[in-house]
Amino acid sequence: MAHLFKGFLLSGGLISLNWADLLIIIIYFLIVLGIGYYLVRFTKTGDDFFLAGRKMTMWIAGLAFISANLGSLELMGWAAAAYQYGILAAHWYWIGAIPAMLFLGIVMMPFYYISKTHSVPGYLKLRFGKSTSMLSAISFGFMTVLMSGVNMFAMALVMKVILGWDLNFSIWVSSITVMVYVLLGGLLSAIFNEVLQFVLIWAGALLVPILGLVEVGGWKGMVSRIQHNLPGGDYTHMWSTLGHFNDNPMGIQWIGIVFGLGFIISFGYWTTDFLVVQRVLSAKDLRSAKMAPIIGSGFKMLVPLIVILPGLIGLAVMPGLVGQAQAAVTGGASYNEILPLMMARYLGPGLLGLGVTALIAGFMSGMAGNVTAFSTVWTYDIYRPLHFKITKKEATDKHYVKMGRWATFVGVLISIGTAYLVENAASIMDYVQALFSFFIAPLFGTVILGMLWKRTTSAGGFWGLLAGTVASVGMWAWVRIDPRALAIITGSADAKAMAEDMYRALWSWIICVLVTVFVSFATKPKPVGELVGLVRGCTDLPSDAHLPLIKRPIFWAGVVLVAFIILQIIFW
């Protein structure tokens, strides 16, 4: 089947959209720009531009929270990962998301919200001081522009396969659109567009798995076809194959999934990555801020329907696709392109335009999330302290809004450059998980110790974060220089790239925590009075006991947790 797609792509027989498809796409771009133009009048202060005025309801904040993560990177990358690794990719949506999102809402959100911080580095400044805040801000800014570049590359792949557009043209047109509406309305514009994009993504992407399952004869028919196409592996069970490295397509053991992904990567991303936390900080009150991640987690559990399932159906009906680097050599299609190829297979005129619009919406959502987070962190956590140090005075709020808009412009330009780095990666999601292991895993160690252990000192926070980050990058370089190091880091010389990322994240977190604890015991902690509002045990948190049970965040967190456990049993 792969040779058919090779001829398909090389022959110039790319899919053409009719007038109805093109009209849907054009209308979408006009609506997005119109929202940005309309909301510019409501974006006057720094709180308006960077935190949407802290006026969002729990539903708006919750949908924006999940939509910021549901970009073209997610749609394209995890569909490709499902094709590459099977249903194991769904772990990133369930154990790799749900517990962490609930933990953010119930345990961590009160401290972020009560401290009135504008960002995660802002919280670290209050808790540990300027050095730790600056280190986290710089590493986060670096990661953000790299992640934004991944979204651009994923979108360019969509445009190449579906429309035949040139890679450079695709990147520039879409990037300029995002830049314009974020420049106009800041986070407020991004949030409203993310809610719109959430609806469009579901409307445009849900038809692929439905029509795909009809073709293959339902779930059992799909499993049968996959087993026929790939008789040597089990691609449709989530837990039963994780006893040994060689029993599953990912080459990973349950320890890597449970601790590397389920604890370190997952909790690190959902609780400390400012890209998603920023949306929750826009909530109008503490209860809304606690409920937003819980609402998001409910929708997150359903996302595999439109992301993982198309990749699995692709294994049944389009076997033989290869990695990006190999596809570049052979001229064939890669599994990074499985989702647009599936759309081309199942969606006709009108529906194809809706599907393409859904992917464009995903790109807009993912990139806008990265751009607004970069703008905020650059302005408040890097530029602001440097400006004060040089001028010895605080600039006006208007000045910081202007700087935020300039940071948006520059961030988009840098992201365009980083988009081309992804071409050398075999898999989009392998690339992304490597970035998370570098920057997110050690950051989680620093934040969680600072928030839950009052004995953590400023020196401990800084040196722990630095040691964890350097160790993670060092382990990655070690394996590149000497492949035998893979067996030392993961416990198996046969571990795949994704497994390596999980174990590297676990080790970097352990190193961060050990160094933080050791240095903290060797240095003097802050007085308890300075930790009020920042650390558990030093802060009186508002109680929900006066609310009816059905209105308490802890009740809905329990409902989501039960549904999560049921899913693990069904797909064991």
N, C-alpha and C positions, 0 to 999 in steps of 0.2 A: 504493500500500500504506500510506503514511503516514496517509492520511485514515481508513483502517480502524482504526488504533491510536488516532487522535484520538477517534473515536467510542467506541472501547473504553474509553478512560480516562475520558472525560467522562460516559459513560452510567452509571457506577457499577458496571459489570460486571467488577470486579476479581476475581481468582482467589480462590477460597475453599479453604482447606486442610481436609481431612477429619480425623477423630480420629487416624488413624495418623500423619499429617504433624505435627499439633500435639503428639502424644506424643513424637515424635522430638526436636522442638525443646525441649520441657520437660525431657526426660531430659538433653539436652546442657547446659542451664543448671544443672541440679542437679549434674551431674558436675563442671562447672567450679568451682562454689562449694564443692563437697565437697573438691576438690583443694586449694583455698586454705585451707579449714578444717583439713585434715589436715596441711599443711606448715607451719602457723604454729608448731608445736612445734619445728621444725628451724630457725627463723629467730630467733636470739637476738642475734647479733653484727652489726656493720656489714658484715663480709665476707659473712655469710649473706644479709642483706637486699639488699645492693647488687650482690654478685658471686656469689651462690649458693654461697658457701663455697669457690670455686675447686675443685670436686670433680667437674665434669662430664666424661664420656668424650668422645672425639672425635666419636662418632656423635650423642650428645645435643646437644653444642655445635654441631655442623654442621647438624643439622636445625633447631635453634632459630635459628641464624644465618640460614638461608634463610626460615624461617617468619615471623620478625619482619618480613621484607620482603614476605611474601606475604599482605598484608592485603586488606580489601575495596577499599582504594584501588587495589591492583594488579589485583585481579580485575575490578572495575568500570571503573577508569580506563583500563587498557590494552586491554580489550575495546572500549571506546569509541574509543580512539586507533586501533585496528586498523580500526574502521568508518570513521573519519575519514580516516586516512592509508594504509590498506592494510597490507601485510606489512612496510612500513618500520618499523612499531612494534616488530617483533621485534628490531630492532637494539638496543633497550634491554635485551634479555635475553641477547644474544650478545656483540657487540662492546662493548656498553654495560655488561657485567657480568663476563664470564668472565676476560679478561686481568687486570682489576683485582683480582678475588677471588684469583687465583693469585699475583699480586704481593703482596697482603696476607699470604697464608700463607707464602710463601717468603722475602720480603725484609723486610717490616715487622713481622710478628708477633713475631719474636724480641726486638725492642727494646721493644715494648709490654709483653711478658710479663716479660722480664728486669728491666725498671725497676719492676715491681710497681705500675704505675699503676692507678688505679681508673677512669680515663676519659681521653679524648683531651685535654681541657683540663688534666687532671692531668699528662699527659706534657709539654704545653707549659709548664707551670709549672716542671717539672724542667729543661727545655731552655732556656727563654727568660726565665722569671721570672713574677711575679704579674700584671703588666700585660697581657701577651699572653694568659695563662691566663684572666683575668677577661673580657677582650674576647671571646675565643672562647666562653666559658661563657655570657655574656649573649646573644650572637647565636645560639648553639645552642639555648638555652632558648626564645628567641623563635620560632625556626624549628620547634621541637618541638611547641609548643602549636598553631601554625598547621597543622602536618601532622596532628596528632591531630584537629583540627577537620575536616580533609578526610576522614579515615576515618569520622567520625561522619556527615557529610553523605552519603557514599557508602552507608553502612548505611541511612540514612533513605530514600534513593531505593529501595533494595531492598524495604524494608517498605512503601513507598507503592505500588509496582507490584505486588508479590506479594500483600500482605495488606490493602492499603488503609488502613494505619495512618497516623495523623496524624504529620507531620514531628517535632513537639516530643515526642510520646509515644515515638517510636522512638529519638530521641537520648537521652532521659533513662533509659529502661529499660535499654538496652544499656550506657550509660556507667556507671550505678550498679553493674551487674554486674561490669564490669572493675575499677572502683574497689575493690569489696569484696575480690576475690581478690588484687589487688596489695597492698592494705593489709595483708592477712593474711600472705601468703607472700613478698612482695617479688619479686626477680628469680627466685628458686627456683620460686615458684608460676607466674610468667610463662613460664619455660622449659618446665616440664612441660606446661602448657596449650598452649604453642606446638607441642610435638611431637604432642600429641593433635590439635590443629587442623590440622597438616600432613596427617595421615592423612585427616581428615574432608574437607578441601578437595579432595583428589584423588578420594576416593570419591564426593563429591557433584557435582563439576564435570566429571569425565571423560565422563559420559554425553552431555552436550550436544554436544561435537564429534563423538562417534561417531555418534549418531543424526542429527546434521545432515549429516554426510558421506554417510550412507546416503540421505537425502532428495535431495541434489543430485547424486548419482551419482559420489561420490568427488572427489579433488582436481581432475581434469580437468573434471568436470561443474561444480564450483564456479567454476573459472576462466572457463569458458564463460559461465556465468550473470552473473558480475561484468562481463565484457566486454560482454555484451548490455545490462545495466542502466546501465553507466558507460562508454560507448564512447570517451570523450575522454581516458581516463587509464589508466595501468598500475598496478594495485593488488597485483600478485602477484610482483614481482621486487624483490630487496633492493638490488642493486648496479648493475645495468645501466642504471638510470634516473637515476643520481646524477651524470652528467656535467654537467648544466645545471640551474639552478633551476627552469625551467619544464617539465621532463620528468617530474616526479613529483608526487603529491598533496600532499606536505609542503612543496614549494617550497624545497628545500634542496639543497646541493651536497655532494659526498663529503668536502670539507674539514671542513664542519661536523659530519658524522657521525664521521669518523675522529679529528679532533683535539678538537672541542668536546664530543662525546659520548664517544667511545672512550677519550679520554685525560683531559680535565679533569673533566667531570661524573661519569664512571664511576669513575675513580680517586679523585676527591674523595669520592664517596659511600661506596664500599665500603671505603676505607682510613681515612677520618677521621670518618665519621658514627658517633657513639658509640652510636646506636640498634642498629646491627648489630655493631660492634666489641665492645660490652659482652658479647654472648653468647659470643664467642670467648675473652674474658678469663676466663670462668668455667671454662675447661678445667683439668683436673687437673695437666697437665704441659706442657712446651714442645712436645713432639712432637704431643700432642693439639691444642694451640692452632694449630700449623702445619697439621695435617690437616683441622681443622674447616672452614676456608674452601674447601679443595679438595673435600671431600665436598659442601659446599653448592653449589659450582660445577657439579658433575655433575648435581645435581637441577635447578639453575637452567636448564640447557640444555633441559630437558624441559617447563618451565612454559608456553612458548608453545602447547603442545597444548591446555591448558585455559583460556588467556587470549586469545591472538592469534587462534587458529583460530575460536572462536565469533564474533569480530568480523568475520572474513572471510566466514564462512557467512551472517552477518547481511546483508552487502552483497549476497549472492546471493538471499536469500529475503525480506528486509525493506528494500528500498531506500526512500530518501526521508526518513529521520530527520534531524533538524536539531540545532543547538547548543542548550545549555541556555537561554540568554537568549531565543533565537527561539522555543523551545518554550513558554516562559513567556508570551509574547505571544499565540501562536496557540492555546495549549491542547493542543498535540499532544505526542507523545513525542519525547524527545531521544536522541541516540546515547549519552549517558551511561547510558541505561537498557537498552542492547541486551542485556546479559548476562541480567538477570532476564526480559526479554521472550523471549529464546531458551529459558530454563528453562521459562517458561510454555508455550512451544510444544511442547517435547519431553518434559517430565517429567510423568508421571501421579501418581496418589495413592501416597503412600509415598515414591516417588522424588523428588517435589517437596519433601516435607518434608526429605529428605536434602540436596537441593540448597540449600534455604533455610538449613539448618543449616550447610552448607559456607560460605555467604556470611557468616553470623553468626560462624562460627569465624574467617573471614578478618578480619572487623572486630575481634574480640577480640584476635587476634594483632597486627594493626597498631597498635591503640590501646594495648595493653599494652606494646608495644615503645617507643612514644613516652613513655608515662607513666613507665615504670621508668627510661628514660634521663634524662628531665627531673628526676625525683626525685634521682637520683645526682648529676647535674651541679649542681643547685641546692644540695644539702646539702654536698657536698665542695668544690665549686669557687667557689661564691658565698657561701653562708651561713657555712661554716667559717672562711675567712680574715677575714670581717667580724666574726664572733663573737670571734676571737682578738684582732683589732685593738682591739676595744672593751673586752673583759674582761681582756686580757693573760694569758689562760690557756687551756689546751686543755680542751674539754668532754669528758665521758665518752662511751664508745662507745654506751651506752644512750641518751644524749641525742641523738646523731646518727641513730640508728634511729627515734626518736620524731619528729625533724624530717623524716626521709625519708617517714614515713607522712603527716605533715601536708602535705608538698610534693605527695604523690600526690593527696590530697584537693583541694588548691587547683588543681593542674595540670588535673585533670579538669574542674573548674568553669570555668576559663579556656578550656579546649578546647571546651566546649559553646558558649561565646560566639563563638569563632572559626569554628565550623561554619557559621554563617549567612553568613560572608563568601564562601563558595564559590558561593553561589547566583548571584552576579554574573559568574562565569567561564563562558565558552563551553564550555570543556573542563576536566575535572578535572586531566588530566595537563599541560595547558599551565600551569595554576596551580602545580602541584607543581614542574615544571621551572624556573619562574621563581624559586621559593624556593631551589632548589638553586643557581641561578646567583648569587643574592645571597650565600649563606652558605657553601655547600660548596666551590665552585670556588676562591675565594681561600684558604680554610682549607687546601686540599690543597697549594697553593703553599708556605705557611708550614711545614706539617708535613714535606713531602718535602725541602725545603732543610735544615731543621733536623736531619733524620734522616740525610741523606746527605752534607752538606757541613759540616765542622767549623768553617769560617771564618764561618758565619752567626752574627751577634751578637744579643743580646737586643733591642737597639734596632731592628735590621733586621727581626726577627720581628714586633715590634709594629707598626711603621709600614707594613710590607708588607701585613700582614693588614688593617689599617685602610684603607689606600689601595685595595686590591682590593675590599673590601666596599662602600666609598663609591662607587667607580667603577661597580660593577655596578648598584647602586640608581640612581645618576645616569644611566646609559645607559637604563635602563628609563623613568625619568621624562622623559628627553630625547625619546624616541620618542613618548610620550604627548602631550607638548607640541607637538612638531613631527614629524609622520609622515615627513617627508623624511629625518630622521636614520636611518631604517631602512636606507636604501641605503648610508649611510656605515658603519654597524656590521656589516652582513651582506654588502654588495657587491651587493645586489639590492633594489629597491623592492617586489618581488613576494614576498619571503620571508614565510612564515607564522609564526604565533606560536611554534611549536616550534623553527623554524629560528632565530628571533631569540634564543631562550633559549640555544641551543647557542653561537652566536657571542658573545653577551654573556658567557657563562661563559668562553670562550676568552680574550677580551680582559681580563676581570677577573683571570684567572690570570696572564696575561702582565704586567699592571700590578703585581700583587702580587710576582711574582718579580723584576722589574726594580727596584722600590723596595727590596725586601729586599736584593738584591745591592749596590745603590748605597750604602745606609745601612750595610751590614755592612763594606764596604771603608773607610767613613769613621769607623767606631767600633772599639773594642777588643774582640776575641773573648775568650771564656772560656778559661782554661787547659785543656789537653788532659785533665788529671787530673779535671776536673769533668764531663767528657763521657763518661766510662766508663759503659757500659750504656745510653747514649742515642744515640750517633752511630756510624755505620759507619766503620770505620777506627780507632776508638778503643776498640773492644769486642771481646774474644775470644768468638766465638759458639760454642756447643756443636756438635760435628760429628756427622753421621749416618753417617759412613763405616763404623762398626762394625756397622751394621744390614744385613741382607740387602736387596738391591735392591728387592724387592717391598714392603718396609716403609718405604722412604724417601719422605718427602713429595715430593721432587723428581721421583721416578718417576711418581707418580700425577698430579702437575701436568702432566707431559709427555703422559700418556694423555688427560687432559681437553683439553689444547691441540690434539692431533691431531683429536679428535672435533669440536672447535669449527671447525677449518679445513675439515673435510669438510662440515659444515653450510653454511658460506658458499658453497662450490662448488655444492652441490645447489640452493640457492635463489638463485643469482646473478642 
